[in-house]
Amino acid sequence: MTALSEIGEVLRLLGVSRNLSGHRLTAAAVLLTIEKPERLLSVTKELYPAVAVQYDCSWQCVERAIRSAAARAWLRNPQYLTQLARYPLSGAPTSSEFVDILASYFLRSEIQSQ
């Protein structure tokens, strides 16, 4: 299974279905963050624009789609999202926090499988 399909599967388990634009934009952002975690230090200047170029949209569109995906995940499966985060969540995470939660989960999984 490729990294992108694994990310997509976790998003689907969170309730973010493949027909939402937030699904593919979030998956792309998570993949870029896994490749270079420092991107989280400048999400609006580096991460979101990189995803926007891939999908021919604005960085604001990327941020909004990821925010919607995070809200959907919180609404549909807050227990699993909290489990992935490994810390208590009192509400839907921000878009950058959502990307961080998912990227951290996959980075932990990669380290544990080595």
Buried (B, 14 or more C-beta within 10 A) or exposed (E): EEBEEBBBEBBEBBBBEEEBBBBBBBBBBBBBBBEEEEBBEEBEEBBBBBBBEBBEBEBEBBBBBBBBBBBBBBEBBBEBBBEBBEEEBEEBBBBBBBBBBBBBBBEEEEEEEE
